[in-house]
Amino acid sequence: MAHKSKIEATGMVEKRGQSLWLTHALMILGILIVFFPIWLAFVASTVTQSEIASPPMPLLPGGYFFENYKRALFSGINVPVSTMLANSLIMAIGIAVGKIAISLLSAFAIVYFRFPGRKTFFWMIFITLMLPVEVRIVPTYEVIAGFGLLNSYSGLIFPLIASATATFLFRQFFMTIPDELAEAARVDGARPMQFFLDIVLPMSRTNIAALFVILFIYGWNQYLWPLLITTDPEMNTIVMGIKQMFPSGDDTADWPVIMATSILAMIPPVIIVVSMQKLFIRGLVDSEK
């Protein structure tokens, strides 16, 4: 019997090893499939226009890396890419920070304050999930134009900083905080904002990090709203810039510069995701949040 159990255990280990090998092989294959277009874009950003136009396209980087990226960053086609990256960075950070700040305060008020129509106001906020930017874009544009915020960072950021989703998520988290904490703070004489800053905000750290990553990428990828309210090329975002780099008519695209711009556009979101990876994962899966 012992010998038989040993054989069965060995078979289970072998099956588990084969399953683990297959899982890793599929994961590596998926990574290669996703990474290959990015690699081609990087290679295209390091070669000349003639090398891209003459098939087959090289699969190894060329010798024009610094030249092409210097042209993209400081010359560009319409506006230097460094300017567009700065505009996108300011917009993305402003939207992420603004959404989180407003959502935190809104959720805190809904959960911890008692006032008439509290649930009604919450559901009014929640219903706005069914109204995307495209639905309300015309009246929003009229308001921004009326305040003279066209071609400004304020105009890019303020209309997009309200978030029903973040308010809902923070509300659900605040409702899991034991009432005893609020009672203890009240007994100790803590004011509402002191309780919010000293207790609620530190406990929300992982949730804030997870939302910041998501909202930063949301702001970074905005295209329609910046396209609508900016007419000054100096206010172009990087997503707008890439689209405008493609020629119209019979003009020839400067593919090395376009590919270099595309690679540069991926760097800030990747840095944000990698640097906040642990907090991001904890904010999504932590069972104690």
C-alpha positions as CSV (number, residue, x, y, z in Angstrom):
1,M,0.0,0.0,0.0
2,A,2.8,2.4,0.9
3,H,4.5,1.6,-2.4
4,K,1.3,2.2,-4.3
5,S,0.7,5.5,-2.6
6,K,4.2,6.6,-3.5
7,I,3.6,5.8,-7.1
8,E,0.4,7.7,-7.1
9,A,2.1,10.7,-5.5
10,T,4.9,10.6,-8.1
11,G,2.3,10.5,-10.9
12,M,0.5,13.5,-9.4
13,V,3.8,15.5,-9.2
14,E,4.6,14.6,-12.8
15,K,1.1,15.7,-13.9
16,R,1.4,18.9,-11.9
17,G,4.8,19.6,-13.4
18,Q,3.5,19.1,-17.0
19,S,0.6,21.4,-16.2
20,L,2.9,24.0,-14.8
21,W,5.2,23.8,-17.9
22,L,2.2,24.1,-20.2
23,T,0.9,27.2,-18.3
24,H,4.3,28.9,-18.5
25,A,4.6,28.1,-22.2
26,L,1.2,29.6,-22.9
27,M,2.0,32.7,-20.8
28,I,5.3,33.2,-22.6
29,L,3.6,32.8,-26.0
30,G,1.0,35.4,-25.0
31,I,3.7,37.8,-23.9
32,L,5.5,37.4,-27.2
33,I,2.3,38.0,-29.2
34,V,1.6,41.1,-27.3
35,F,5.2,42.4,-27.2
36,F,6.0,41.8,-30.9
37,P,4.1,44.8,-32.3
38,I,5.8,47.0,-29.6
39,W,9.1,45.6,-30.6
40,L,8.4,46.4,-34.3
41,A,7.5,49.9,-33.4
42,F,10.7,50.3,-31.4
43,V,12.8,49.0,-34.3
44,A,11.0,51.3,-36.7
45,S,11.9,54.2,-34.5
46,T,15.6,53.4,-34.8
47,V,15.9,53.1,-38.6
48,T,15.6,55.4,-41.6
49,Q,12.5,56.1,-43.7
50,S,13.9,54.2,-46.6
51,E,14.5,51.0,-44.5
52,I,10.9,51.0,-43.4
53,A,9.6,51.6,-46.9
54,S,11.7,48.9,-48.4
55,P,10.5,45.4,-47.4
56,P,11.3,43.3,-45.6
57,M,11.4,45.5,-42.5
58,P,14.4,44.9,-40.2
59,L,13.7,43.1,-37.0
60,L,16.8,44.4,-35.2
61,P,17.3,48.0,-34.0
62,G,19.1,50.4,-36.4
63,G,21.7,53.1,-35.7
64,Y,19.4,56.1,-35.7
65,F,18.0,55.8,-32.2
66,F,19.3,59.1,-30.8
67,E,18.7,61.0,-34.1
68,N,15.1,59.9,-34.5
69,Y,14.2,60.4,-30.8
70,K,15.9,63.8,-30.7
71,R,13.9,64.9,-33.8
72,A,10.7,63.7,-32.2
73,L,11.3,65.2,-28.8
74,F,12.5,68.7,-29.8
75,S,11.3,69.1,-33.4
76,G,8.4,66.8,-34.0
77,I,6.2,67.4,-37.1
78,N,3.8,70.1,-35.9
79,V,4.7,70.5,-32.2
80,P,7.6,69.0,-30.3
81,V,6.7,65.8,-28.6
82,S,8.2,67.0,-25.3
83,T,5.5,69.7,-25.2
84,M,2.7,67.2,-26.0
85,L,4.0,64.8,-23.3
86,A,4.0,67.6,-20.8
87,N,0.4,68.6,-21.7
88,S,-0.8,65.0,-21.4
89,L,1.1,64.5,-18.1
90,I,-0.5,67.6,-16.5
91,M,-3.9,66.6,-17.8
92,A,-3.7,63.0,-16.7
93,I,-2.4,63.9,-13.2
94,G,-5.0,66.7,-12.8
95,I,-7.8,64.4,-13.8
96,A,-6.7,61.5,-11.5
97,V,-6.0,63.7,-8.5
98,G,-9.2,65.7,-9.0
99,K,-11.4,62.6,-9.4
100,I,-10.0,61.0,-6.3
101,A,-10.3,64.2,-4.2
102,I,-13.9,64.9,-5.1
103,S,-14.9,61.2,-4.9
104,L,-13.3,60.8,-1.4
105,L,-15.1,63.9,-0.1
106,S,-18.4,62.9,-1.7
107,A,-18.3,59.4,-0.4
108,F,-17.3,60.6,3.1
109,A,-20.3,63.0,3.2
110,I,-22.7,60.3,2.0
111,V,-21.6,57.7,4.5
112,Y,-20.9,59.7,7.6
113,F,-23.2,62.7,7.5
114,R,-27.0,62.5,8.0
115,F,-28.9,65.0,5.9
116,P,-32.3,65.0,4.0
117,G,-32.1,63.4,0.6
118,R,-28.8,61.6,1.3
119,K,-29.7,58.5,-0.6
120,T,-31.3,60.5,-3.4
121,F,-28.2,62.5,-4.0
122,F,-26.1,59.3,-4.0
123,W,-28.4,57.7,-6.7
124,M,-28.3,60.9,-8.7
125,I,-24.5,60.6,-8.7
126,F,-24.7,56.9,-9.6
127,I,-27.1,57.5,-12.5
128,T,-24.5,59.7,-14.2
129,L,-22.7,56.5,-15.0
130,M,-25.2,56.2,-17.9
131,L,-24.1,59.6,-19.3
132,P,-20.7,59.3,-20.9
133,V,-18.7,62.4,-21.9
134,E,-20.0,62.1,-25.5
135,V,-23.6,62.6,-24.4
136,R,-23.0,65.8,-22.4
137,I,-20.1,67.1,-24.5
138,V,-22.0,70.0,-26.2
139,P,-23.4,71.6,-23.0
140,T,-20.0,71.0,-21.3
141,Y,-18.2,72.8,-24.2
142,E,-20.6,75.7,-24.0
143,V,-19.9,76.1,-20.2
144,I,-16.2,75.9,-20.7
145,A,-16.3,78.4,-23.6
146,G,-18.5,80.7,-21.5
147,F,-15.9,80.8,-18.7
148,G,-13.1,81.4,-21.2
149,L,-11.3,78.1,-20.5
150,L,-10.6,77.0,-24.0
151,N,-6.9,76.2,-24.8
152,S,-6.2,75.9,-21.1
153,Y,-5.2,73.2,-18.6
154,S,-8.3,74.1,-16.5
155,G,-10.5,73.5,-19.5
156,L,-8.8,70.1,-20.2
157,I,-9.1,68.9,-16.6
158,F,-12.2,70.4,-14.8
159,P,-15.0,68.9,-16.9
160,L,-13.6,65.4,-16.4
161,I,-12.8,65.3,-12.7
162,A,-16.3,64.2,-11.5
163,S,-16.4,60.4,-11.2
164,A,-19.5,58.4,-10.1
165,T,-17.5,55.2,-10.3
166,A,-14.9,56.3,-7.8
167,T,-17.5,57.8,-5.5
168,F,-19.4,54.5,-5.5
169,L,-16.2,52.5,-4.8
170,F,-15.1,54.8,-1.9
171,R,-18.6,54.7,-0.5
172,Q,-18.6,50.9,-0.5
173,F,-15.2,50.9,1.2
174,F,-16.2,53.5,3.8
175,M,-19.2,51.4,4.7
176,T,-16.9,48.5,5.7
177,I,-15.1,50.7,8.3
178,P,-16.3,49.8,11.8
179,D,-18.7,52.3,13.3
180,E,-16.7,52.0,16.5
181,L,-13.9,54.0,14.9
182,A,-16.1,56.9,14.2
183,E,-17.6,56.7,17.7
184,A,-14.2,56.6,19.3
185,A,-13.1,59.6,17.3
186,R,-16.2,61.5,18.3
187,V,-15.7,60.7,22.0
188,D,-12.1,61.9,21.7
189,G,-13.4,65.2,20.4
190,A,-12.1,64.8,16.8
191,R,-13.9,66.9,14.2
192,P,-15.2,65.3,11.0
193,M,-12.4,66.4,8.8
194,Q,-9.8,65.4,11.5
195,F,-11.4,61.9,11.5
196,F,-11.3,61.9,7.7
197,L,-7.6,62.9,7.5
198,D,-6.3,60.9,10.4
199,I,-8.2,57.6,10.1
200,V,-10.3,57.3,6.9
201,L,-7.7,58.6,4.4
202,P,-4.8,56.4,5.6
203,M,-7.0,53.4,5.5
204,S,-8.0,54.2,1.9
205,R,-4.4,54.2,0.7
206,T,-4.5,51.0,-1.4
207,N,-7.8,52.0,-2.9
208,I,-6.5,55.4,-3.8
209,A,-3.4,53.9,-5.5
210,A,-5.5,51.4,-7.5
211,L,-7.9,54.2,-8.7
212,F,-5.0,56.6,-9.4
213,V,-3.5,54.1,-11.9
214,I,-6.8,53.5,-13.6
215,L,-7.7,57.2,-13.7
216,F,-4.2,58.3,-14.9
217,I,-4.5,56.0,-17.9
218,Y,-8.0,57.2,-18.5
219,G,-6.8,60.9,-18.5
220,W,-3.7,60.0,-20.6
221,N,-5.8,58.4,-23.3
222,Q,-8.3,61.2,-23.7
223,Y,-8.7,62.2,-27.3
224,L,-12.2,63.6,-28.1
225,W,-12.4,66.3,-25.3
226,P,-8.9,67.8,-25.9
227,L,-9.5,67.7,-29.7
228,L,-12.7,69.7,-29.1
229,I,-11.5,72.5,-26.8
230,T,-7.9,73.1,-28.0
231,T,-7.2,75.0,-31.2
232,D,-3.7,76.1,-30.2
233,P,-1.1,73.5,-31.3
234,E,0.9,74.2,-28.2
235,M,-1.9,72.7,-26.1
236,N,-2.0,69.4,-28.1
237,T,-1.9,66.2,-26.1
238,I,0.3,63.2,-27.1
239,V,-2.7,61.2,-28.3
240,M,-3.8,64.1,-30.5
241,G,-0.3,64.6,-31.7
242,I,0.1,61.0,-32.9
243,K,-3.1,61.3,-34.9
244,Q,-2.1,64.6,-36.5
245,M,1.3,63.1,-37.5
246,F,-0.4,60.9,-40.1
247,P,-0.4,62.8,-43.4
248,S,-3.4,63.5,-45.5
249,G,-3.5,63.2,-49.3
250,D,-0.3,62.2,-51.1
251,D,2.1,63.4,-48.3
252,T,4.6,60.8,-47.0
253,A,4.5,59.9,-43.3
254,D,7.7,60.3,-41.4
255,W,7.4,56.8,-39.9
256,P,10.6,56.9,-37.7
257,V,9.4,60.0,-35.9
258,I,5.8,58.6,-35.6
259,M,7.1,55.4,-34.1
260,A,9.4,57.2,-31.8
261,T,6.5,59.3,-30.6
262,S,4.4,56.2,-30.1
263,I,7.1,54.6,-27.9
264,L,7.5,57.8,-25.9
265,A,3.8,58.0,-25.4
266,M,3.8,54.6,-23.7
267,I,6.5,55.4,-21.2
268,P,4.7,57.5,-18.6
269,P,1.7,55.0,-18.2
270,V,4.2,52.1,-17.9
271,I,6.2,54.0,-15.2
272,I,3.0,54.7,-13.2
273,V,1.8,51.1,-13.5
274,V,5.2,49.5,-12.6
275,S,5.9,52.0,-9.7
276,M,2.5,51.5,-8.1
277,Q,2.1,47.8,-9.0
278,K,2.0,46.4,-5.5
279,L,-0.4,49.0,-4.1
280,F,-2.5,48.7,-7.3
281,I,-2.9,44.9,-6.9
282,R,-3.6,45.2,-3.1
283,G,-6.2,47.9,-3.8
284,L,-8.0,45.5,-6.2
285,V,-7.8,42.2,-4.4
286,D,-7.1,42.9,-0.7
287,S,-9.9,41.2,1.3
288,E,-9.5,43.5,4.2
289,K,-10.0,46.7,2.3
